[in-house]
Amino acid sequence: MSSEIDLLEFGRLTGDLRWLSLTAGVFLRQLPQWRSDLAAAVSVQDVGLQLDLLHKMKGSCYAVAAYKIGENINSAELGHAAGTPLPLSLLLRHLERVETELRAILANAPTK
């Protein structure tokens, strides 16, 4: 149904799509700051902060049914650990798409 958010899997795992609006609201409030912080950490090459932010974002992406980007973030974490970091600029662009899609889903969700 969607490219970034897997509503079918979320419904299967949670049993109730109403949980998405609760978790998505928190996620959407945090995501812009996380993206900004990650871009800043990349620009100053602060690997510790990059890894901390990646870990936070990964768990939050799974919580809002953005499973594909969650896996991509996991790969980025593993790449850092192996000494072959992935280009985080790609993740930042992907997270922008996640944010856009989540906002559209919430805007069109029934109120009850």
C-alpha positions in Angstrom: 0.0 0.0 0.0 2.8 2.5 0.8 6.4 2.7 0.0 7.8 3.7 3.4 5.2 2.7 6.0 3.9 -0.9 6.1 0.4 -0.5 7.5 -0.4 -4.2 6.9 2.5 -5.4 8.9 1.9 -2.9 11.6 -1.7 -4.1 11.9 -0.6 -7.7 12.0 2.0 -7.1 14.7 0.0 -4.8 16.9 -3.6 -5.9 16.1 -4.7 -2.3 16.0 -3.8 0.5 13.6 -5.0 3.1 16.1 -1.6 2.7 17.9 0.2 4.1 14.8 -1.3 7.6 15.4 0.0 7.6 19.0 3.5 6.5 18.2 3.7 8.5 15.0 2.9 11.7 16.8 5.9 11.3 19.1 8.1 10.2 16.3 7.2 13.1 14.1 8.0 15.6 16.9 11.4 14.1 17.4 12.5 13.3 13.8 13.3 16.8 12.5 15.7 17.4 15.4 17.2 13.9 15.0 17.8 14.6 11.3 19.3 18.0 12.0 21.5 16.5 14.8 22.6 13.6 12.5 23.6 16.0 9.7 25.6 18.1 12.2 27.3 15.0 13.6 28.2 13.9 10.0 29.6 17.3 9.2 31.9 17.3 12.3 32.6 13.5 12.0 31.3 12.8 15.5 30.9 9.0 15.1 29.7 8.5 18.7 26.8 10.9 18.2 26.0 9.4 14.8 25.7 5.9 16.3 23.6 7.2 19.2 21.2 8.9 16.8 21.1 6.0 14.4 20.1 3.7 17.3 17.3 6.0 18.5 16.0 6.4 15.0 16.1 2.7 14.2 13.9 1.8 17.2 11.5 4.6 16.5 11.2 3.7 12.8 10.2 0.1 13.7 7.6 1.6 16.1 5.9 3.5 13.3 6.0 0.7 10.8 8.9 2.2 8.7 10.5 -1.2 8.7 12.6 -0.8 5.5 14.4 2.3 6.8 14.8 0.6 10.2 16.7 -2.2 8.4 18.7 0.4 6.4 19.6 2.2 9.7 20.6 -1.2 11.2 22.9 -1.7 8.2 24.4 1.7 8.8 25.1 0.8 12.4 26.7 -2.5 11.4 28.8 -0.7 8.8 30.1 1.7 11.3 31.0 -1.2 13.6 32.8 -2.9 10.7 34.7 0.2 9.8 32.8 0.7 6.5 30.2 3.4 7.3 27.4 3.9 4.8 26.7 7.3 3.4 24.3 8.8 5.9 23.1 11.5 3.5 21.0 8.7 1.8 19.4 7.8 5.2 18.6 11.4 5.8 16.7 11.7 2.5 14.9 8.4 3.2 13.9 9.7 6.6 12.4 12.8 4.9 10.2 10.5 2.8 9.2 8.6 6.0 8.1 11.8 7.6 6.1 13.0 4.6 4.3 9.7 4.3 3.5 9.4 8.0 2.1 13.0 8.0 -0.1 12.1 5.0 -1.3 8.9 6.7 -2.1 10.8 9.9 -3.9 13.5 8.0 -6.1 11.0 6.3 -6.7 8.7 9.3 -10.2 8.5 10.8 -10.6 10.4 14.0 -12.2 7.4 15.8 
